[in-house]
Amino acid sequence: MKTISTYLFMITLMLLAACSNSRHLPSGESLFVGSKVRINDNEVTAKQRKVIRKDLEGAVRPRPNTKVLGIRLKLSLYNLAGEPKKKKGLRNWLRNKIGEPPVLAGNFDLQKNKDILSNTLQNKGFFFPTVTGHTETSKSRKTRAYFDIVTGPQYLINKTVFPSDSSLVAKDISGLEDKTLLKPGQPFNLDLIKAERERIDRGLKEIGYYYFSADYILIKADSSVGDHKVDLYVTVKDSAVPYQAFNIYDIGKVYIYPNYRLRGKEQDTSKAEAVFYNGYYVVDPKKTFKPYVFTQAMQFKPGEEYNRKDQNMSLNRLVSLNTFKFVKNRFEPLNDSVLDVYYYLTPFPRKSLQFQLGGLTQNDSRYGSNASISWKNRNTFKGAEEFIIRLNGGFEAQYAGQAKRPNIYHTGAEAELSIPRFLVPFAHIKGSSYFIPRTLIKGSYSYESQSDLLRINSYKFSYGYNWKEDIRKDHQLYPINFTYVHTDTLGRENLNLYYGNLIFNGIILGPTYEYTYNSQAGAPHRNNLYLNGKIDLSGNILGLAQKADYNDNPQKLLGSTYAQYVKLQADARYYFKFFPGFEFANRVMIGFGYPYGNSYSLPNVKQFYSGGNSSLRGFRSRLVGPGTFNEQYVFGTNNYIQTLGDIKVEGNSELRINIYKFINTAIFADAGNIWLYRDNPAFPGGKFTSQSYKEMAADLGLGLRLDFKILLLRLDLGMPVRKPWLPEGERWVFNRINFSDPTWRRENLVLNLAIGYPF
């Protein structure tokens, strides 16, 4: 209650400060609060009017003080801090770092802004607009500008004429006409004209015009054709264009320097020791790299026409080898039609040692630590192969809470070899994207001890491929996955009830495929979409061949039982940005596991969980469900360390608001649950049925995030608002919320401390 009172007091102070912002202004001044644009003719449609009004209001300068939820919060904090007496301290930080000084009406120039709006309209094809304006100042000393616009008719493109002279460059420009952006009937728009010039430049560079530039293209407009239309004429400037811009260049020799140093003494860049391989020259006297390393990266071939796509692809593929710290290239004209190409590659240190130490917390009063040490070789067999050996260990313990969980200690070792090409038996496959494909070979061992209850030994081996279609689309295919798990209960048979879903002995053998689409990886967008889908199979062909059945005919492989299942998983996220610093983020996760043949349920390492700081944040970590099951409510005990299920549905939404630079807040809501595919007496009510949609858990909460770019620290405070284990009709618990009751707070308020966003 003290915390809530403090927040209410601070909000009240800020509201009072907001009401009195004008009181702090210099004598005779007023606060500029923005502008209103009114369009007073019918030459434009309602949809056009809305877009034009937004563009014009955004063009007015200066910009008014920023608002957060309708309040000029930064200005209020600036005034609240007052004039600091010292150059350091809280008041100085609040005023000059977080706060924002008032935007004064005296800095607003009406005539200059009228000219800006008129010019903006002309650039959009309204050649003869009328712009009038005035300002109004209220009694509270707030000034707003009002502009009345008569746009006049918008000029449309009548036709676009490409050059028709006999020069080679004119013919090649005309050859790009079919994809022009300047189509008849479209509004005249300066931004569109600029984009057309850049399009033509890109097209010319794809057919050898290395020295050409978009600045050499001139698009003339003739508005005398009448009927509010313009003819556009695409031409090449007559003067100040070097003759090389009109030449088509072929690729001559390609030289690669894979051990180029950016600093230090002058280097020998002679070609005397160059080794010719597959059409290019490698200058590597120390034989650090085998020449075939560059076969997939190099897109240029001697005698081919220069094109920018091959240039960019070569550079990008060299970078994606993850072996070179710096990559640059240079083109040197041999004559007026041939370019020699030079690549200067500065490698990372070949070997490196890395040590990591981190802490972790769970929202059920558990804490722990992880440590790892890894050794990496970036050029293991002189083919840019990356080999990593990693040792790790850690623990997790509980320091408070109603249910005492066992302490967990784990250690392990893993090795990974990443080969920058497809390594496929009896086939040679060359990737075709901007990224080098990789073959991945992994092996690992892990050991976990849960107090005096369980000892788990796991052995894993996988062989697969990772490739990108483009920067947004990523594929991972592992045709070979082998996992062997041995769990020792130390002779304690009573663990079958409370830990039955955590105990698995046997083999998991089968392929996996994962696809990821992330629109944020490309050019920045206002709205972004993330999709991830995964298919996980085990024992399918083997189980069918052996006619395995967990009841009547269980089968073994290498003396151990093996899992047989089909698992499908999808994760979709959508980020909608209303404006900078105000984003609505959403996630939907669906997982379905179908155990059959040799398996009654999915192995615990493949099952789903719900609850925790990246799931349902108003519930204890990994203890939601399955279905209507709740250990304390059903059995009156607190012995389960976690509960797992074969099926999962979960949705999360949060409104993310930036308060100041690295300080962000969020309002969030989560809903979801897990279920079992088949009945399990240890989890009554856990089976998935046609009525399971009524068994969703839900929570609400507030979050604080400190975003330091390299690290995001997140605190989320959540509380349950729907408890699926309660009887139908009583599952919504809004009427039971009681912040003043310490028992209710202890049982329902869940604090999550984590690093990074939950999604």
C-alpha positions in Angstrom: 0.0 0.0 0.0 2.9 2.3 0.7 4.2 1.7 -2.8 0.8 2.4 -4.4 0.5 5.6 -2.3 3.9 6.7 -3.5 3.0 6.2 -7.1 -0.3 8.1 -6.7 1.5 10.9 -5.0 4.1 11.2 -7.8 1.3 11.1 -10.5 -0.6 13.8 -8.7 2.5 16.0 -8.6 3.1 15.5 -12.3 -0.5 16.3 -13.1 -0.3 19.5 -11.0 3.0 20.4 -12.7 1.4 19.8 -16.1 -1.4 22.2 -15.2 1.1 24.9 -14.3 3.7 24.6 -17.1 2.9 28.0 -18.5 3.5 29.5 -15.1 7.3 28.9 -15.5 7.5 30.7 -18.9 9.5 34.0 -19.3 7.5 37.1 -19.1 5.6 37.9 -22.3 6.1 34.4 -23.7 3.7 31.5 -24.3 4.1 27.8 -24.9 3.9 26.6 -28.5 1.6 23.5 -28.5 1.5 22.6 -32.2 -0.6 23.4 -35.2 -3.9 22.5 -36.9 -4.2 22.3 -40.7 -7.6 22.7 -42.3 -8.1 21.9 -46.0 -10.9 24.0 -47.4 -11.6 22.7 -50.9 -13.0 19.6 -52.5 -10.1 18.9 -54.9 -8.9 16.0 -52.8 -10.7 13.0 -51.4 -11.3 12.4 -47.7 -8.5 9.8 -47.6 -6.1 12.1 -49.4 -7.1 15.0 -47.0 -6.2 12.9 -44.0 -2.7 12.0 -45.3 -1.9 15.5 -46.5 -3.0 17.0 -43.2 -0.8 14.6 -41.3 2.2 15.4 -43.6 1.7 19.1 -43.3 1.3 19.2 -39.5 4.5 17.1 -39.3 6.4 19.7 -41.4 5.7 22.6 -39.1 8.7 23.8 -37.0 9.5 23.9 -34.2 7.9 20.7 -32.9 5.9 21.1 -29.7 6.9 19.4 -26.4 6.4 15.6 -26.5 3.4 14.1 -24.8 3.0 10.8 -22.9 -0.6 9.7 -22.6 -1.7 13.3 -23.2 0.6 14.8 -20.6 3.8 16.9 -21.4 5.6 14.7 -18.9 9.2 15.7 -19.8 8.3 19.4 -19.6 6.5 18.8 -16.3 9.6 17.2 -14.9 11.8 20.0 -16.2 9.7 22.6 -14.4 9.3 20.4 -11.3 13.1 20.2 -10.9 13.5 23.9 -11.0 16.8 25.7 -11.6 19.5 23.5 -10.0 22.0 25.2 -7.8 24.7 22.6 -8.5 25.9 21.2 -11.8 25.5 17.7 -10.4 22.8 16.0 -8.3 19.3 14.7 -8.7 17.7 18.0 -9.7 20.2 18.7 -12.4 19.8 15.1 -13.7 16.0 15.4 -13.6 15.9 18.8 -15.4 18.7 18.4 -18.0 18.7 14.7 -18.6 15.1 13.6 -18.3 13.3 16.9 -18.6 12.6 18.9 -21.7 12.7 22.7 -21.9 9.6 24.5 -23.1 9.1 25.2 -26.8 8.4 28.9 -26.9 6.0 30.5 -29.3 8.6 33.2 -29.9 10.6 30.7 -31.9 7.7 30.1 -34.3 8.0 31.9 -37.6 4.6 32.0 -39.3 5.8 33.1 -42.8 8.6 30.6 -42.9 6.1 27.8 -42.1 3.7 29.0 -44.7 6.5 28.7 -47.2 7.4 25.2 -46.0 3.8 24.0 -46.3 3.5 25.5 -49.8 6.7 23.8 -50.9 5.6 20.5 -49.5 2.3 20.7 -51.4 4.1 21.6 -54.7 6.4 18.5 -54.2 3.2 16.4 -54.1 1.8 17.8 -57.3 -0.3 20.7 -56.0 1.5 23.3 -58.1 -0.6 26.3 -57.1 -1.7 26.0 -53.5 -2.9 28.9 -51.3 -1.7 28.8 -47.7 -2.9 31.3 -45.1 -2.3 31.1 -41.3 -2.5 32.7 -38.0 -1.8 32.0 -34.3 -4.0 32.0 -31.3 -2.9 32.4 -27.7 -5.2 31.2 -24.9 -5.5 32.7 -21.4 -3.3 29.9 -20.1 -0.5 31.2 -22.3 -0.6 28.4 -24.9 -0.2 29.3 -28.5 -1.4 27.1 -31.4 -0.9 27.8 -35.1 -3.8 27.4 -37.6 -3.3 27.0 -41.3 -6.0 27.1 -44.0 -5.1 25.4 -47.2 -6.6 25.5 -50.6 -4.6 22.9 -52.5 -6.0 23.4 -55.9 -6.0 20.5 -58.4 -3.3 17.9 -58.1 -1.3 17.4 -61.3 -1.2 13.9 -62.7 1.4 12.2 -64.9 0.2 12.2 -68.5 3.1 10.2 -69.9 6.8 9.5 -69.2 9.1 9.7 -72.1 12.5 7.8 -72.0 15.5 8.9 -74.1 15.4 7.8 -77.8 18.8 8.9 -79.0 21.3 6.4 -80.4 23.8 6.3 -77.5 24.3 3.0 -75.8 23.4 4.4 -72.3 20.2 5.9 -73.7 19.2 2.6 -75.2 19.9 0.8 -71.9 17.9 3.4 -69.9 15.0 2.9 -72.3 15.3 -0.8 -71.8 14.3 -0.2 -68.1 11.1 1.6 -69.1 8.7 -1.4 -68.6 9.2 -1.3 -64.8 9.0 2.5 -64.4 7.5 4.0 -61.2 6.2 7.0 -63.1 3.0 5.5 -64.7 0.3 7.6 -66.4 -2.5 8.7 -64.0 -0.3 8.7 -60.9 0.1 12.0 -59.0 3.2 14.0 -59.6 5.4 13.4 -56.6 9.0 14.5 -56.0 9.8 11.5 -53.8 8.6 9.2 -56.5 10.8 10.9 -59.1 13.8 10.5 -56.8 13.0 6.8 -56.4 12.8 6.4 -60.2 16.2 7.9 -60.6 17.6 5.5 -58.1 15.8 2.6 -59.8 17.4 3.5 -63.1 20.8 3.7 -61.5 20.4 0.3 -59.9 19.3 -1.2 -63.2 22.4 0.3 -65.1 24.7 -1.0 -62.4 23.4 -4.5 -63.0 24.5 -4.4 -66.6 28.1 -3.0 -66.2 27.8 0.7 -65.6 30.1 0.8 -62.6 30.8 4.6 -62.6 27.2 5.7 -63.3 25.2 7.6 -60.6 21.6 8.6 -60.0 22.7 12.2 -60.0 23.5 12.0 -63.7 19.8 11.5 -64.5 17.5 14.4 -65.0 13.7 14.2 -65.2 12.1 17.2 -66.7 8.4 18.1 -66.1 6.3 19.9 -68.7 3.0 21.2 -67.1 1.9 23.0 -70.3 0.0 20.0 -71.7 -3.2 21.2 -70.0 -6.0 19.5 -68.0 -3.8 19.5 -64.9 -1.4 17.0 -66.3 2.4 16.8 -66.8 4.7 15.1 -69.2 7.9 13.8 -67.8 11.1 13.4 -69.8 13.9 11.2 -68.6 17.3 12.4 -69.8 21.0 12.2 -69.0 22.6 15.5 -67.9 24.7 17.1 -70.6 27.5 18.4 -68.5 29.6 17.4 -65.5 29.3 13.7 -66.2 32.6 11.9 -66.6 33.0 9.8 -69.7 33.6 6.6 -67.7 29.9 6.8 -66.6 28.9 5.8 -70.1 31.2 2.8 -70.3 30.2 -0.8 -69.6 32.9 -2.7 -67.6 33.8 -6.3 -67.6 35.5 -8.1 -64.7 39.2 -8.7 -65.3 41.3 -10.5 -62.6 40.0 -11.1 -59.1 42.6 -10.9 -56.3 42.0 -12.0 -52.7 44.2 -11.1 -49.7 42.9 -13.2 -46.8 45.5 -11.9 -44.2 45.3 -8.2 -44.8 46.2 -6.0 -41.7 44.5 -2.7 -41.3 47.3 -1.3 -39.1 50.9 -1.8 -38.6 53.9 -1.6 -40.9 53.4 -1.4 -44.7 52.2 -4.7 -46.1 53.3 -6.5 -49.2 50.3 -6.5 -51.5 52.3 -7.8 -54.5 50.8 -10.5 -56.7 54.0 -12.5 -57.0 52.9 -15.3 -54.8 49.3 -15.4 -55.9 47.8 -18.9 -56.4 45.3 -19.2 -59.3 42.3 -21.2 -58.3 38.9 -21.6 -60.0 39.1 -18.2 -61.8 40.6 -16.0 -59.0 43.9 -15.3 -57.4 44.6 -15.9 -53.7 47.6 -14.1 -52.2 48.3 -16.1 -49.1 52.0 -16.9 -48.8 51.5 -18.5 -45.3 48.8 -20.9 -46.7 46.5 -19.9 -43.9 43.4 -20.7 -45.9 42.7 -23.4 -48.5 41.7 -21.7 -51.8 38.4 -23.6 -52.0 37.1 -21.6 -49.0 36.3 -18.7 -51.3 34.5 -20.6 -54.1 31.0 -20.0 -52.6 31.7 -16.4 -51.6 33.1 -15.2 -55.0 30.4 -14.3 -57.4 32.5 -12.4 -60.0 34.1 -14.4 -62.8 36.7 -13.0 -65.2 35.1 -11.8 -68.5 31.6 -11.3 -67.0 29.9 -7.9 -66.9 30.2 -6.0 -63.6 26.9 -6.0 -61.6 26.2 -4.6 -58.2 24.2 -7.7 -57.1 27.3 -9.9 -57.5 29.4 -7.3 -55.7 27.1 -7.1 -52.7 26.6 -10.9 -52.5 30.4 -11.5 -52.5 30.9 -9.1 -49.7 28.0 -10.4 -47.7 29.1 -14.0 -48.1 32.6 -13.2 -47.0 31.3 -11.6 -43.9 28.9 -14.5 -43.2 31.9 -16.9 -43.0 32.4 -15.4 -39.5 36.1 -15.7 -40.0 37.0 -12.2 -41.1 36.7 -9.1 -38.8 36.9 -6.6 -41.7 36.0 -7.1 -45.4 36.5 -4.5 -48.1 37.0 -4.5 -51.8 38.4 -2.2 -54.4 37.9 -1.9 -58.2 40.7 -0.7 -60.3 40.2 0.1 -64.0 42.6 -1.8 -66.2 41.3 0.3 -69.2 38.0 1.8 -70.2 36.2 -1.5 -70.3 37.9 -3.8 -67.7 38.0 -3.7 -63.9 40.3 -5.7 -61.8 38.8 -6.6 -58.3 40.7 -6.7 -55.1 39.4 -8.1 -51.8 41.2 -7.3 -48.5 40.2 -9.6 -45.7 41.3 -9.1 -42.1 40.7 -12.3 -40.1 39.7 -12.5 -36.4 42.3 -14.1 -34.1 42.3 -17.8 -35.0 41.9 -19.0 -31.5 40.0 -17.5 -28.6 39.1 -18.4 -25.0 35.9 -17.0 -23.4 34.6 -17.2 -19.9 31.0 -16.4 -18.9 29.4 -16.1 -15.5 25.7 -15.3 -15.0 22.9 -15.4 -12.4 19.3 -16.4 -12.7 16.1 -16.0 -10.8 12.7 -17.6 -11.0 9.5 -16.1 -9.7 9.0 -18.9 -7.1 11.9 -17.7 -5.0 14.6 -19.7 -6.7 18.0 -18.4 -7.6 21.1 -19.8 -9.3 24.2 -19.3 -11.2 25.7 -20.5 -14.5 29.3 -20.5 -15.6 30.9 -21.6 -18.8 34.3 -21.6 -20.5 34.7 -22.1 -24.2 37.5 -22.4 -26.6 37.0 -21.5 -30.2 39.1 -22.1 -33.4 37.8 -20.1 -36.4 39.9 -21.9 -39.0 40.3 -25.5 -37.8 41.1 -27.3 -41.0 42.1 -24.1 -43.0 38.6 -24.1 -44.5 37.1 -21.4 -42.2 35.5 -24.2 -40.1 34.6 -23.1 -36.7 35.2 -25.5 -33.8 34.0 -24.9 -30.3 34.5 -26.8 -27.1 32.5 -25.6 -24.1 32.4 -26.7 -20.5 29.6 -25.5 -18.2 28.1 -25.8 -14.8 25.7 -24.2 -12.4 23.2 -24.6 -9.6 19.6 -23.6 -8.7 18.4 -23.3 -5.2 15.3 -22.0 -3.4 15.6 -19.5 -0.6 11.9 -18.9 0.3 8.4 -19.8 -0.8 5.7 -22.1 0.4 6.9 -25.2 -1.5 10.4 -26.4 -1.0 12.0 -27.4 -4.3 15.1 -29.6 -4.5 18.4 -27.9 -5.2 19.6 -28.6 -8.7 23.3 -28.9 -9.8 24.3 -29.5 -13.3 27.5 -29.7 -15.4 28.3 -30.7 -18.9 30.5 -30.5 -22.0 29.8 -29.9 -25.7 31.6 -29.7 -28.9 30.4 -28.2 -32.2 31.9 -28.1 -35.6 30.5 -25.5 -38.1 31.5 -26.0 -41.8 30.7 -23.1 -44.2 29.1 -25.2 -46.9 26.6 -28.0 -47.5 28.3 -31.3 -46.6 26.0 -33.8 -48.3 27.1 -37.3 -49.2 27.3 -38.0 -53.0 26.1 -34.4 -53.9 27.5 -30.9 -54.3 25.0 -28.2 -53.4 25.9 -24.5 -53.6 23.8 -22.0 -51.8 22.2 -19.2 -53.8 21.5 -16.5 -51.2 23.6 -13.7 -49.7 24.6 -16.0 -46.8 26.9 -18.9 -46.7 25.1 -22.2 -45.8 26.5 -24.2 -43.0 26.8 -27.9 -42.0 26.6 -28.3 -38.2 27.9 -31.3 -36.2 27.3 -31.3 -32.5 27.9 -33.6 -29.6 27.3 -33.0 -25.9 27.0 -34.6 -22.4 25.2 -33.3 -19.4 24.8 -34.4 -15.8 22.1 -33.1 -13.5 21.6 -33.8 -9.8 18.4 -32.9 -8.0 19.3 -33.1 -4.3 19.0 -36.7 -3.2 16.2 -37.5 -5.6 17.4 -37.8 -9.2 20.5 -38.2 -11.2 20.1 -37.5 -14.9 22.7 -38.3 -17.6 22.1 -37.1 -21.2 24.1 -37.8 -24.3 23.3 -36.0 -27.6 24.6 -36.0 -31.1 23.2 -34.1 -34.1 24.1 -33.5 -37.8 22.3 -30.9 -39.8 22.3 -27.8 -41.9 21.5 -24.1 -41.4 20.9 -21.8 -44.3 19.2 -18.4 -45.1 17.0 -17.6 -48.1 17.6 -13.9 -47.2 18.1 -11.8 -44.1 14.6 -12.5 -42.9 14.2 -16.2 -43.6 16.2 -18.8 -41.8 16.1 -22.7 -42.1 17.5 -25.4 -39.8 17.3 -29.0 -40.8 18.8 -31.8 -38.7 18.2 -35.1 -40.4 20.1 -36.9 -37.7 19.3 -36.3 -34.0 20.2 -38.9 -31.3 19.6 -38.4 -27.6 20.1 -40.9 -24.9 18.8 -40.1 -21.4 19.4 -42.2 -18.3 17.6 -41.1 -15.1 18.4 -42.8 -11.7 15.8 -42.4 -8.9 18.3 -43.7 -6.4 15.8 -46.5 -5.5 13.1 -44.2 -4.3 9.9 -45.6 -5.8 7.7 -42.9 -4.2 9.1 -40.4 -6.8 6.8 -41.9 -9.5 3.9 -39.8 -8.3 5.6 -36.4 -7.8 8.3 -36.7 -10.5 6.7 -39.2 -12.9 6.5 -36.5 -15.6 10.2 -35.6 -15.2 11.6 -39.1 -15.4 12.6 -40.5 -18.8 14.9 -43.3 -19.7 15.6 -44.1 -23.3 16.5 -42.9 -26.7 15.1 -40.0 -28.8 16.0 -40.5 -32.5 14.6 -38.5 -35.4 14.8 -35.4 -37.6 13.8 -31.8 -36.8 13.1 -28.9 -39.1 12.7 -25.3 -38.0 11.8 -22.2 -40.1 12.0 -18.6 -38.8 10.7 -15.4 -40.5 11.7 -12.1 -38.9 10.7 -8.9 -40.7 12.7 -6.8 -38.2 15.9 -8.3 -39.6 15.5 -6.3 -42.8 14.8 -2.6 -43.4 13.0 -1.0 -40.4 9.2 -1.1 -40.5 6.5 0.5 -38.4 4.9 -2.9 -37.9 6.8 -6.1 -37.7 6.0 -9.8 -37.8 7.9 -12.8 -36.4 7.1 -16.4 -37.2 8.7 -19.6 -36.0 7.6 -23.1 -36.8 9.2 -26.4 -35.8 8.6 -30.1 -36.7 10.1 -32.7 -34.4 9.9 -36.4 -35.1 11.2 -39.4 -33.2 11.1 -43.2 -33.8 8.6 -42.9 -36.6 10.0 -45.3 -39.2 11.6 -47.6 -36.7 8.4 -47.8 -34.6 6.3 -48.6 -37.6 8.8 -51.2 -38.8 8.8 -52.9 -35.4 5.0 -52.4 -34.8 5.8 -50.9 -31.5 3.0 -50.4 -28.9 3.6 -49.1 -25.4 0.9 -51.4 -24.0 1.3 -54.7 -25.8 4.5 -54.6 -27.8 7.1 -52.1 -26.5 10.3 -52.1 -28.5 13.9 -51.3 -27.8 16.9 -49.9 -29.6 20.4 -50.8 -28.4 18.9 -52.3 -25.3 16.9 -49.1 -24.4 13.3 -48.1 -25.1 12.9 -45.3 -27.6 10.4 -42.4 -27.9 7.9 -42.3 -30.8 6.0 -39.1 -31.4 5.2 -36.2 -33.7 5.6 -32.7 -32.3 4.5 -29.5 -34.0 5.2 -26.0 -32.6 4.3 -22.5 -33.9 5.2 -19.1 -32.4 3.7 -15.9 -34.0 4.5 -12.4 -32.9 3.2 -9.1 -34.1 4.6 -5.7 -33.1 2.5 -2.6 -33.9 4.2 0.8 -33.3 1.7 3.6 -32.8 4.5 6.1 -32.8 8.1 6.1 -31.5 8.2 4.9 -27.9 4.7 3.5 -27.9 4.4 -0.1 -29.1 1.8 -2.9 -28.9 3.4 -6.3 -28.9 1.6 -9.6 -29.2 2.5 -13.3 -29.2 0.5 -16.5 -29.8 2.1 -19.9 -29.2 0.6 -23.3 -30.1 2.3 -26.6 -29.5 0.9 -30.1 -30.2 2.6 -33.4 -29.4 1.2 -36.7 -30.6 2.8 -39.6 -28.7 2.0 -43.0 -30.2 3.4 -46.5 -30.8 6.2 -46.8 -28.3 5.3 -43.7 -26.2 2.4 -43.0 -23.9 3.4 -39.3 -23.6 6.2 -37.1 -24.9 9.5 -37.4 -23.2 9.7 -34.7 -20.5 12.6 -32.9 -22.3 10.2 -32.5 -25.3 7.1 -31.5 -23.3 5.7 -27.9 -22.9 5.3 -25.9 -19.7 3.4 -22.8 -18.7 4.1 -20.1 -16.1 7.1 -18.0 -15.4 8.9 -14.8 -16.5 8.6 -15.5 -20.2 5.2 -17.2 -20.1 2.3 -16.5 -17.8 3.9 -13.9 -15.5 1.2 -13.9 -12.9 1.8 -17.6 -12.0 4.7 -19.6 -10.4 7.3 -20.8 -12.8 6.3 -24.0 -14.7 3.4 -24.8 -12.4 0.4 -23.9 -14.4 -1.8 -26.9 -15.5 -2.0 -29.3 -17.0 -5.7 -28.5 -17.5 -7.6 -28.0 -14.3 -4.8 -29.6 -12.2 -3.3 -27.7 -9.3 -1.3 -29.7 -6.8 -2.1 -27.6 -3.8 -5.8 -27.4 -4.7 -6.2 -31.1 -5.6 -3.8 -32.9 -3.2 -3.1 -30.2 -0.6 0.7 -30.6 -1.1 3.6 -28.7 -2.6 6.0 -31.3 -3.8 6.0 -30.8 -7.6 9.0 -29.1 -9.0 7.2 -28.5 -12.3 4.3 -29.8 -14.4 4.5 -30.5 -18.1 2.1 -31.3 -20.9 1.9 -32.6 -24.5 -0.3 -29.7 -25.8 0.1 -25.9 -25.2 -1.8 -22.8 -26.1 -0.7 -19.4 -24.9 -1.2 -15.7 -25.8 0.6 -12.7 -24.5 0.1 -8.9 -25.1 1.8 -5.9 -23.7 1.8 -2.2 -24.3 5.4 -0.9 -24.2 5.9 2.8 -23.4 9.2 4.6 -23.4 9.4 7.1 -20.5 12.9 8.4 -20.9 15.8 7.1 -23.0 16.6 3.8 -21.3 13.5 3.7 -19.0 10.5 1.8 -20.3 7.3 0.6 -18.8 4.7 -2.0 -19.9 1.1 -3.1 -19.2 0.7 -6.8 -20.0 -1.8 -9.6 -20.1 -1.1 -13.3 -20.5 -3.4 -16.3 -21.0 -2.9 -20.0 -21.7 -2.4 -23.5 -20.3 -1.0 -26.9 -21.1 -2.7 -30.3 -21.4 -1.9 -34.0 -21.6 -2.7 -36.0 -24.7 -3.7 -39.0 -22.5 -4.9 -39.4 -18.9 -2.3 -39.5 -16.1 -3.6 -40.3 -12.6 -0.9 -38.1 -11.2 -2.6 -35.1 -12.9 -6.4 -35.4 -12.6 -8.1 -33.0 -15.0 -5.0 -32.7 -17.2 -6.2 -34.4 -20.4 -7.1 -32.3 -23.4 -10.8 -32.4 -24.4 -13.3 -30.5 -26.5 -14.0 -28.4 -23.4 -10.4 -27.4 -22.7 -10.9 -23.9 -24.0 -12.7 -23.2 -20.7 -9.5 -24.1 -18.8 -7.3 -21.1 -19.7 -5.4 -19.3 -17.0 -5.0 -15.5 -17.3 -3.1 -12.8 -15.5 -2.5 -9.0 -15.7 0.5 -6.9 -14.6 2.8 -4.0 -14.9 6.5 -4.0 -15.9 9.6 -1.8 -15.7 12.4 -2.2 -18.2 15.8 -0.6 -18.1 17.2 -0.8 -21.7 21.0 -0.2 -21.8 21.2 -1.4 -25.4 23.7 -4.1 -24.6 21.6 -5.3 -21.7 17.9 -5.1 -20.9 16.9 -5.6 -17.3 13.2 -6.5 -16.9 10.9 -6.4 -13.8 7.3 -7.6 -14.2 4.8 -7.7 -11.4 1.9 -10.0 -12.3 -1.2 -11.3 -10.6 -3.7 -14.1 -11.7 -7.2 -13.0 -12.7 -8.4 -16.5 -13.9 -7.5 -19.7 -12.1 -8.6 -22.8 -14.1 -8.4 -25.2 -11.2 -11.4 -23.5 -9.5 -15.0 -24.7 -10.2 -16.6 -23.4 -13.3 -18.3 -20.1 -12.7 -15.6 -19.2 -10.0 -12.5 -19.1 -12.2 -12.5 -15.3 -12.8 -11.1 -13.9 -9.5 -11.4 -10.1 -10.0 -13.8 -10.0 -7.0 -11.1 -11.6 -4.8 -8.4 -9.0 -5.4 -7.4 -7.4 -2.1 -4.2 -5.4 -2.2 -4.5 -4.5 1.5 -4.4 -8.2 2.6 -0.9 -9.4 3.1 -1.9 -13.1 2.7 -3.5 -12.3 -0.7 -0.4 -10.4 -1.8 1.9 -13.2 -0.8 -0.2 -15.8 -2.6 -1.0 -13.8 -5.8 1.5 -11.1 -6.5 4.4 -12.6 -8.5 7.6 -10.6 -9.2 9.6 -11.6 -12.3 13.2 -10.5 -12.7 14.7 -11.3 -16.0 17.1 -10.2 -18.8 15.6 -9.4 -22.2 12.0 -9.0 -23.4 9.7 -12.0 -22.9 8.9 -12.0 -26.6 
